[in-house]
Amino acid sequence: MSRMCIAVDDNMLAAALAVPEIKRQVSPSETLRARAKRCQVGNAPYPSWYLFGSKEKSLRGLVDCYTRQGVEVFLCPESKLTPSLDTDYIDTQFCTVEGPLYAAWAEQNLKVFGYLPETFSSKTFLAAAVKKHQGQRYLPNQATYTKDSRAILPHSHNTVWIVKTPYGAAGSNRNGSPYTVWQSEELEKQLSSLLAALQDEEELICSEFVVTNDPYAQCADHVVHKMPFIVSANAVAPYGVVCQKFIYHCNWSQLHERRKLSLGEFIGPPDITVGYIGSIEEFHAFVQVLAFHQQRRVMLSVDFIIPPDGIPRYLESNKLAATFAEQFDPDLPSLIDFYAQLPLV
């Protein structure tokens, strides 16, 4: 029987199994027992949904979907991945794989799913890739700096900026510090000091804060769309026509008073609803510039904003998103189940 290895970030796998840590492979028989137990658990964390499914959310999950295709499934924490895995297939959707390890698997003709190069986790790389595909109009006005850069903001009529690092998510940089929002005049004064504090290899991104005035969200001034995408060697395509919308009403008076706020202080908690992409006039053209993601098979959550000019502004892609189990479109299964039921080719 063919074997399928599902490789998972160590912390995500421990959460899915409800153990403090896991530093070894989980055998096929253990994996099936865990699936039978964990899919029944209410309020389980999302890594458990992805791997083992959820009766509560009507999800089958990767283990069940792959097993039904006639392969023997086992689990491996990211830290225990090696060039010589005893497997025919490997799914790396929920972990990070370095280039040399991927190359070693390719030499052995292993079929690898869910892989993107490690460089794709950098917002700087993603913005450069969009530009390379003639997608400048789909980016916010922004610049990336090192400690040796000139402390000059991009020319813009924008008066509010987000400052962040290339690596991070959920409003936080990799070191746990929050993204910050600045009035233009204050950032111009402080930018030299911010750059001087960078280490030799560190980068800083200053990106315009995109205001939306969204008529479909009570004229909210900041609305972030999270759209599920499915990627194959032949296409990069949105999964359906329904996305998730995070609707924020910003604290402009506090920003005016203090001139700098953490992103969380400025935008506050979101109202979360769904949106319909079919009414976005340039969405098809926007999708075309995302073709640089093209790999064998991978799931993505793509974040974008639509200001009053109607032109989407790309923020980032995330293959470790927490939304793949959600059923935004009632006519489609959740993306995680669709992905896992695709033929093993």
C-alpha positions in Angstrom: 0.0 0.0 0.0 1.2 3.5 -0.8 2.1 5.8 2.1 1.2 9.4 2.7 3.1 11.6 5.2 1.3 14.6 6.5 4.0 17.0 7.9 2.8 19.5 10.4 4.4 22.4 12.4 5.4 20.9 15.8 3.1 23.2 17.8 0.2 22.8 15.4 0.5 19.0 15.6 0.7 19.0 19.4 -2.4 21.1 19.5 -4.2 18.8 17.1 -3.3 15.8 19.3 -4.0 17.6 22.6 -0.5 16.9 23.9 2.1 19.2 25.3 4.6 18.4 22.5 5.2 15.7 19.9 8.8 15.0 18.7 8.3 11.7 16.8 6.3 10.3 13.8 2.8 9.2 14.6 2.2 5.7 13.0 -0.7 5.0 10.7 -2.6 3.0 13.3 -2.0 5.8 15.9 -3.1 8.4 13.3 -6.4 6.5 12.7 -7.1 6.2 16.4 -6.4 9.9 16.9 -8.8 10.7 14.1 -11.6 8.6 15.6 -11.2 10.3 18.9 -10.4 13.9 17.9 -13.1 14.4 15.3 -15.7 13.9 18.1 -14.3 16.7 20.3 -16.3 19.9 20.4 -14.4 23.3 20.4 -11.2 21.6 19.2 -8.4 23.9 17.9 -8.3 24.4 14.1 -5.2 22.1 13.5 -7.4 19.3 14.8 -10.1 20.2 12.3 -7.6 20.2 9.4 -6.1 16.8 10.2 -8.9 14.8 11.9 -12.1 16.5 10.7 -14.9 17.7 13.0 -18.3 16.2 13.5 -19.3 19.6 14.8 -18.3 21.4 11.6 -19.1 18.6 9.2 -15.5 18.3 8.1 -13.7 15.1 7.1 -10.2 16.4 7.3 -6.9 15.3 5.6 -6.5 12.0 7.4 -9.9 10.6 6.4 -9.9 12.0 2.9 -6.4 10.6 2.1 -7.2 7.2 3.7 -10.3 6.9 1.5 -8.1 7.3 -1.5 -6.4 4.0 -0.5 -3.2 5.3 1.1 -1.7 4.6 4.5 -1.5 7.9 6.4 1.0 8.9 9.1 1.9 12.2 10.7 5.4 13.8 11.1 6.3 16.9 13.1 8.2 19.5 11.0 11.3 19.1 13.2 11.6 15.4 12.3 11.5 15.8 8.5 14.4 14.2 6.7 15.5 13.7 3.1 14.9 9.9 3.5 11.3 9.7 4.6 9.7 6.3 3.9 6.7 7.5 2.0 5.3 7.9 -1.5 3.5 11.2 -0.9 4.1 14.1 1.5 1.7 16.9 2.3 3.5 20.0 3.7 0.6 22.4 3.7 0.9 23.0 7.4 4.6 23.3 7.9 7.6 25.2 6.4 10.1 23.3 4.3 13.5 24.6 3.3 14.6 24.4 -0.3 17.4 21.8 0.0 15.0 19.4 1.7 12.4 19.9 -1.0 15.0 19.3 -3.6 16.1 16.0 -2.0 12.5 14.8 -2.1 12.2 15.9 -5.7 15.2 13.8 -6.6 13.5 10.8 -5.2 10.3 11.5 -7.2 8.2 11.9 -4.1 4.9 13.7 -4.8 4.9 16.8 -2.6 1.6 18.7 -1.9 1.2 22.0 -0.1 4.7 23.3 -0.7 5.7 27.0 -1.2 9.3 28.1 -1.0 10.2 29.6 2.4 10.8 33.0 0.8 7.0 33.3 0.3 6.6 34.0 4.0 8.3 37.4 3.5 6.0 40.3 2.7 8.9 42.0 1.0 9.2 39.0 -1.4 5.5 38.9 -2.0 5.3 42.6 -3.0 8.3 42.2 -5.3 6.7 39.2 -6.9 3.5 41.1 -7.6 5.5 44.0 -9.1 7.4 41.5 -11.3 4.1 40.3 -12.7 3.1 43.9 -13.7 0.9 44.2 -10.6 2.1 47.5 -9.2 -1.5 49.0 -9.3 -2.6 46.2 -7.0 -0.2 47.1 -4.2 -0.5 49.8 -1.5 2.1 52.6 -1.8 4.9 51.2 0.4 8.7 50.9 0.8 11.1 48.4 2.5 14.0 49.8 4.4 17.3 48.5 5.9 19.4 50.3 8.5 21.4 51.8 5.6 18.4 53.1 3.7 17.6 56.8 3.3 14.9 57.8 5.8 12.5 59.1 3.3 8.9 58.0 3.0 7.4 57.2 -0.5 5.9 60.2 -2.2 2.2 60.0 -1.4 -0.9 62.0 -0.6 -1.5 59.4 2.1 -1.4 60.7 5.7 -1.4 57.5 7.7 1.1 54.6 7.5 1.5 51.1 8.9 5.0 50.1 10.0 5.7 46.4 10.2 8.4 43.8 9.5 8.5 41.4 6.5 7.6 38.4 8.8 4.6 38.4 11.0 0.8 37.9 11.0 -2.4 38.8 12.8 -1.1 42.4 13.4 2.1 41.3 15.1 5.8 41.1 14.0 7.7 37.9 14.3 9.1 39.0 17.7 5.6 39.5 19.1 5.6 43.3 18.9 2.5 44.9 17.3 2.4 46.6 13.9 2.1 50.3 14.5 0.1 53.0 12.8 1.6 56.5 12.4 0.5 59.9 11.3 2.8 60.9 8.4 4.4 63.9 10.1 5.3 61.8 13.2 6.7 59.0 11.1 8.9 61.4 9.1 10.4 62.6 12.4 11.0 59.1 13.8 12.0 57.1 10.7 15.7 57.7 11.1 15.6 56.4 14.6 13.6 53.4 13.6 16.1 52.5 10.9 19.1 53.1 13.1 17.7 50.5 15.6 17.6 47.7 12.9 20.1 44.9 13.0 22.3 44.3 9.9 19.9 41.8 8.3 16.6 43.3 9.5 14.1 45.1 7.3 11.2 47.5 8.0 8.1 48.1 5.8 6.2 51.4 5.7 2.9 50.9 3.9 0.1 53.3 3.4 -3.0 52.7 5.5 -5.7 52.0 2.9 -9.0 53.6 3.7 -12.1 51.9 2.3 -15.3 53.8 3.0 -17.0 50.5 2.1 -20.7 51.1 1.1 -21.4 47.3 1.7 -20.1 47.5 5.3 -21.8 50.5 6.8 -19.1 52.8 5.2 -16.5 51.2 7.4 -13.1 52.9 6.9 -11.0 49.7 6.9 -12.2 46.4 5.5 -9.8 43.4 4.9 -11.0 40.6 2.6 -9.6 37.1 3.2 -10.2 35.0 0.1 -9.5 31.2 -0.1 -7.5 30.2 -3.1 -6.5 26.8 -4.6 -3.3 26.6 -6.5 -2.1 24.0 -9.0 0.7 23.7 -11.5 -1.7 25.1 -14.1 -3.7 27.7 -12.3 -4.1 30.0 -9.3 -7.8 30.5 -8.7 -10.2 31.8 -6.0 -12.2 29.0 -4.4 -15.7 30.1 -5.2 -17.0 33.6 -5.2 -17.4 34.2 -1.4 -14.8 35.6 0.9 -14.5 36.6 4.6 -14.6 40.3 5.4 -13.1 41.8 8.5 -14.7 45.2 9.1 -13.0 47.8 11.2 -14.1 51.3 12.4 -10.9 53.1 13.2 -10.1 55.4 16.2 -9.1 58.5 14.3 -9.4 60.9 17.2 -6.9 58.9 19.3 -4.5 58.7 16.5 -4.7 62.4 16.0 -4.0 62.9 19.7 -1.2 60.5 20.1 0.2 60.4 16.5 1.2 56.8 16.8 -0.8 53.7 17.9 -0.5 50.0 17.8 -2.6 48.6 14.9 -4.9 46.9 17.5 -5.5 50.2 19.3 -6.3 52.0 16.0 -8.6 49.5 14.3 -10.1 47.8 17.3 -11.9 44.4 17.1 -13.5 43.5 13.8 -17.0 42.6 12.8 -16.7 39.5 10.6 -19.0 38.7 7.8 -18.9 37.4 4.2 -18.4 39.2 0.9 -19.1 38.5 -2.7 -16.1 38.9 -5.1 -18.2 38.8 -8.3 -19.0 42.5 -8.0 -15.3 43.5 -8.0 -14.6 44.7 -11.5 -10.9 44.1 -11.6 -10.8 40.9 -9.6 -9.9 38.7 -12.6 -7.0 40.9 -13.5 -5.9 41.0 -9.9 -5.9 37.2 -9.7 -3.6 37.0 -12.8 -0.8 38.8 -11.0 -0.9 36.2 -8.3 0.4 33.5 -10.7 3.8 33.5 -9.1 2.3 31.2 -6.4 2.0 28.4 -8.9 3.2 25.1 -7.5 1.9 21.5 -7.6 -1.0 22.0 -5.2 -1.4 24.4 -2.3 -4.2 26.2 -0.4 -3.8 29.9 0.3 -5.7 32.7 2.1 -5.1 35.9 0.2 -5.7 39.2 2.1 -6.7 42.3 0.1 -8.4 45.6 0.6 -10.6 47.6 -1.8 -10.5 51.4 -1.5 -13.1 53.7 -3.1 -11.3 53.5 -6.6 -12.4 49.8 -6.7 -8.9 48.5 -7.4 -7.9 45.7 -5.0 -4.7 46.2 -3.0 -2.8 43.0 -2.2 -1.6 42.6 1.4 -0.2 39.1 1.7 -0.8 35.4 1.2 -0.8 32.8 3.9 -0.7 29.0 3.6 -1.0 28.4 7.3 -4.3 30.3 7.6 -7.0 29.5 10.1 -9.9 29.8 7.6 -9.7 26.7 5.4 -12.2 24.8 7.5 -14.8 27.6 7.1 -17.6 27.1 4.6 -18.1 30.7 3.2 -20.0 29.6 0.1 -22.9 27.3 1.0 -22.7 25.7 -2.4 -19.1 24.5 -1.9 -17.5 22.2 0.7 -14.9 23.7 3.0 -11.6 24.2 1.1 -9.7 21.7 3.3 -11.9 18.8 2.3 -11.9 19.9 -1.4 -8.1 20.0 -1.4 -7.7 16.6 0.3 -10.1 14.9 -2.1 -8.2 15.9 -5.2 -6.6 13.0 -7.0 -3.1 12.0 -5.8 -1.3 13.0 -9.0 
